[in-house]
């Protein structure tokens, strides 16, 4: 008999409220025949376990031959930005010896398999060991999607072009790290999809944003989104402003004083990365002129941006072989 690990037992970075959100989405959805659940970015499997646990309790999932596909490269680079987190979390559970090192690459799949083996063996979960650029959808329709892998639009567009046309009206998407100071272009494209009526902005849990699909995506519409995202820096910052606006109007934002300012910091990060330093300073000044207050979380997030020179692309590219 394989042990079932609950999300809280698995090392990871998503908070209890995010774990509850994922499990409840998976448990309470009504699945049709052969519907698919898709996740991008599993780490050691905390989020994957929460989704799997919810699906296990959902009769409409189990009785209609539905499947859950979890995509991840399950590896990183020794000199990339992710390895310190991988090693630290593995050591917390005395599993650091399970990491497989080959050259400069580190595989954490053995740890993922250790925690998720029950769901794999039971036929609920199907891990897909692929980088985003090599990931393709399984099945016809996606009913639930959890996105935790890409932090930049250049990587997210693989999901947008290949997986979003598979989404059904009423499907749920949980964007992990929407409220994150490194997610500027991801915040922008989500803002655009809400603005154009494809998604509704429902509620947040920590950094995660829940959206519901309101109209289907086709290739022509996706091409328009893609062209707009490459239209220049002003497009990105305007869309971040829109995301800030709709977030301000939403009454179901978790710990707004901590997470809402990260949208402003993402805009600052984007300006700095694009050498528009005056605009970055202006954004900070306007933030405080609107009577927003600094708190420890905001200051720590800003220090993190400074620590990495307002850009994570080099470290991210190493981890994902870009």
C-alpha positions in Angstrom: 0.0 0.0 0.0 1.4 3.4 -1.1 1.4 6.2 1.4 -0.8 9.2 0.6 1.0 12.5 1.3 -1.1 15.6 1.9 0.0 18.9 0.5 1.1 20.2 3.9 3.5 17.3 4.3 5.4 18.1 1.1 8.1 20.8 1.0 7.0 23.7 -1.2 6.3 27.4 -1.5 2.6 27.6 -1.9 0.7 28.7 1.2 -2.1 26.8 3.0 -4.8 29.0 1.5 -3.4 28.3 -2.0 -3.5 24.6 -1.2 -7.1 24.8 -0.2 -8.0 26.7 -3.3 -6.5 24.1 -5.6 -8.0 21.2 -3.7 -11.5 22.8 -3.6 -11.4 23.6 -7.4 -10.5 20.0 -8.2 -13.1 18.5 -5.8 -16.0 20.7 -6.7 -15.8 20.8 -10.5 -18.2 18.9 -12.7 -16.2 17.0 -15.2 -17.5 15.7 -18.6 -16.3 12.5 -20.3 -12.5 12.6 -20.9 -12.0 16.1 -19.5 -8.4 17.0 -18.6 -6.7 18.7 -15.7 -3.3 20.3 -16.5 -0.6 21.7 -14.3 2.6 23.5 -15.2 5.4 23.6 -12.6 5.2 21.0 -9.8 8.4 21.4 -7.8 8.2 18.5 -5.2 4.5 18.1 -5.7 2.8 20.1 -3.0 0.3 21.7 -5.4 0.1 18.5 -7.4 -0.9 16.6 -4.3 -3.6 19.1 -3.4 -5.2 18.8 -6.9 -4.9 15.0 -6.9 -6.5 14.8 -3.5 -9.5 16.9 -4.7 -9.8 14.8 -7.9 -9.8 11.6 -5.8 -12.9 12.9 -4.0 -14.6 14.0 -7.2 -16.9 11.2 -8.6 -17.4 13.1 -11.9 -13.6 12.9 -12.5 -13.2 9.3 -11.5 -16.3 8.0 -13.4 -15.7 9.7 -16.7 -12.2 8.6 -17.6 -10.6 12.0 -16.9 -6.9 12.4 -16.4 -4.5 14.8 -14.7 -1.3 15.7 -16.5 1.5 17.5 -14.6 4.2 19.1 -16.7 7.7 20.0 -15.4 11.3 19.6 -16.4 11.9 18.2 -12.9 15.4 19.6 -13.0 17.4 22.8 -12.7 21.0 24.1 -13.1 23.5 24.0 -10.3 24.3 27.7 -11.0 20.8 28.8 -11.7 18.4 30.6 -9.5 16.3 27.6 -8.5 18.9 25.2 -7.1 19.3 26.8 -3.7 15.5 26.4 -3.1 15.6 22.8 -4.4 18.5 21.8 -2.1 17.1 23.7 1.0 13.7 22.1 0.7 15.1 18.7 0.1 17.3 19.0 3.1 14.4 19.9 5.3 12.9 16.5 4.6 16.2 14.6 4.7 15.9 13.9 1.0 18.9 15.8 -0.3 20.5 12.4 -1.2 17.6 11.7 -3.6 18.6 14.6 -5.8 20.3 13.3 -9.0 23.2 15.3 -10.3 24.5 14.9 -13.8 27.1 17.4 -14.9 25.6 20.8 -14.2 22.0 19.6 -14.0 20.0 18.5 -10.9 17.0 16.3 -11.2 14.4 16.4 -8.4 12.0 13.9 -10.0 12.9 11.1 -7.5 11.5 13.4 -4.7 8.4 14.2 -6.7 7.8 10.5 -7.3 8.3 9.7 -3.7 5.6 12.1 -2.6 3.1 11.5 -5.5 3.6 7.8 -6.1 0.1 6.9 -4.8 -1.6 9.1 -7.3 0.6 8.0 -10.1 0.0 4.3 -9.3 -3.8 4.8 -8.9 -4.1 6.3 -12.5 -5.1 9.8 -11.4 -1.8 11.5 -12.1 0.4 11.4 -15.2 3.7 13.3 -14.9 5.1 14.8 -18.1 8.8 15.4 -17.9 9.3 18.3 -20.4 10.4 21.9 -20.7 7.5 24.2 -21.7 8.8 24.6 -25.2 8.5 20.8 -25.7 5.1 20.5 -23.9 1.9 19.6 -25.8 -1.6 19.0 -24.6 -3.2 15.6 -24.1 -6.9 15.0 -24.8 -9.5 17.4 -26.2 -10.8 19.6 -23.4 -9.1 21.1 -20.3 -11.4 21.8 -17.4 -8.9 22.9 -14.7 -5.4 24.4 -15.2 -2.8 25.4 -12.7 0.1 27.5 -14.0 3.2 27.9 -11.8 6.0 27.4 -14.2 6.5 30.5 -16.5 7.4 33.9 -15.1 7.8 35.6 -18.5 5.5 35.9 -21.5 8.1 34.4 -23.8 7.6 31.1 -22.0 3.9 31.5 -21.2 3.1 31.8 -24.9 3.8 28.1 -25.4 0.9 27.4 -23.0 -1.2 30.1 -24.6 -0.9 28.8 -28.2 -1.1 25.1 -27.4 -3.2 24.7 -24.3 -5.6 27.6 -24.1 -7.6 26.6 -27.3 -8.4 23.4 -25.3 -10.1 25.3 -22.5 -13.9 25.1 -22.2 -16.2 27.9 -21.2 -16.4 27.7 -17.4 -13.0 26.1 -17.0 -10.9 27.3 -14.0 -7.4 28.6 -14.3 -5.2 29.3 -11.2 -2.3 31.6 -12.0 0.2 31.0 -9.3 2.6 34.0 -8.8 0.3 36.5 -10.4 0.9 38.7 -7.3 4.6 38.5 -7.7 7.2 41.2 -8.3 9.0 39.2 -11.0 5.9 38.5 -13.1 5.5 41.7 -15.1 4.8 40.3 -18.6 2.6 37.5 -17.0 0.6 40.0 -15.1 0.2 42.0 -18.4 -1.1 39.2 -20.5 -3.5 38.0 -17.9 -4.7 41.6 -17.6 -5.2 41.6 -21.4 -7.2 38.4 -21.4 -9.5 39.8 -18.6 -9.8 43.1 -20.5 -10.8 41.4 -23.7 -13.4 39.3 -21.9 -11.8 35.9 -22.2 -11.3 35.5 -18.5 -13.1 36.8 -15.3 -11.0 38.0 -12.4 -12.4 36.0 -9.5 -10.4 36.0 -6.3 -6.9 35.5 -4.9 -5.1 33.3 -2.4 -1.7 34.6 -1.5 0.1 35.1 -4.9 -2.5 32.9 -6.8 -5.3 34.3 -8.9 -8.3 32.3 -9.8 -9.9 33.1 -13.2 -12.8 31.5 -15.0 -12.9 31.1 -18.8 -15.8 33.2 -20.3 -15.3 32.7 -24.0 -13.2 30.3 -26.0 -9.8 31.0 -27.5 -9.0 30.5 -31.2 -5.8 31.0 -33.1 -6.8 34.4 -34.6 -7.5 35.8 -31.1 -4.3 34.4 -29.7 -2.3 35.9 -32.5 -3.8 39.3 -31.6 -2.8 38.8 -28.0 0.7 37.8 -29.0 1.1 40.8 -31.3 0.0 43.2 -28.6 2.4 41.7 -26.1 5.3 42.4 -28.5 4.0 45.9 -29.3 6.4 47.6 -27.0 7.1 48.4 -23.3 4.2 50.8 -23.0 1.8 48.0 -23.8 3.1 45.9 -20.9 2.9 48.8 -18.3 -0.5 49.9 -19.5 -1.8 46.3 -19.0 -0.2 46.1 -15.6 -2.0 49.3 -14.7 -5.3 47.7 -15.8 -4.5 44.6 -13.7 -3.9 46.9 -10.7 -7.2 48.7 -11.4 -9.3 45.5 -11.5 -7.5 44.1 -8.5 -8.3 47.3 -6.6 -12.0 46.8 -7.4 -12.1 43.2 -6.3 -13.3 42.5 -2.8 -11.8 39.0 -2.5 -8.1 39.8 -2.6 -6.1 37.9 0.1 -4.0 40.2 2.4 -4.2 43.1 0.0 -1.6 45.2 1.9 1.0 42.5 1.3 0.2 41.2 -2.2 -1.4 44.2 -4.1 1.9 46.3 -4.0 3.7 43.5 -5.8 1.9 44.5 -9.0 3.4 48.0 -8.7 6.8 46.5 -8.0 6.5 44.3 -11.1 6.0 47.5 -13.1 9.1 49.0 -11.4 11.1 45.9 -12.2 10.0 46.1 -15.9 11.1 49.7 -16.1 14.5 49.0 -14.6 15.1 45.9 -16.8 14.3 48.1 -19.9 16.7 50.9 -18.7 13.8 53.3 -18.1 15.1 54.3 -14.7 13.3 57.6 -14.5 10.0 55.9 -15.1 10.8 53.4 -12.4 11.5 56.1 -9.9 8.3 58.0 -11.0 6.2 54.8 -10.3 7.6 54.5 -6.8 6.9 58.2 -6.1 3.4 57.9 -7.4 2.8 54.8 -5.3 3.5 56.7 -2.1 1.8 59.9 -3.3 -1.4 57.8 -3.5 -0.9 57.3 0.3 0.2 53.7 0.1 2.4 52.7 3.0 5.6 50.6 3.1 5.5 47.4 5.1 8.1 44.8 5.8 7.0 42.6 2.9 7.1 45.4 0.5 10.6 46.4 1.6 11.9 42.8 1.5 10.5 42.4 -2.0 12.1 45.6 -3.2 15.5 44.4 -1.7 15.1 41.1 -3.6 14.7 43.1 -6.9 17.8 45.1 -6.1 19.8 42.0 -5.1 19.3 40.5 -8.6 19.8 43.8 -10.5 16.1 43.9 -11.3 16.4 41.0 -13.7 16.1 37.2 -13.2 16.3 36.3 -16.9 19.9 35.0 -16.9 19.3 32.7 -13.9 15.9 31.6 -15.2 17.4 30.8 -18.7 20.0 28.5 -17.1 17.4 26.5 -15.2 15.2 26.1 -18.3 17.9 25.7 -21.0 16.7 28.8 -22.9 
